[in-house]
């Protein structure tokens, strides 16, 4: 699903091997840093959404 926030655009998808987790992705790092400041951001150099956080669905839903 796509989410538009005042901080930027996010793509949230079901994690392919962890059914109770989402992968939250962004093309820029700022929205992830602001919305989930305590979580580790993974950087994938070759991906279109380079910045991502994998987290339990229960952590994502209250924020969005």
Secondary structure, DSSP 8 states (H G I E B T S, - for coil): -EEEETTEEEEEEE-SS-TTEEEEEESSSHHHHHHTTTS--EE-TTSSS-EEEEEEHHHHHTT-
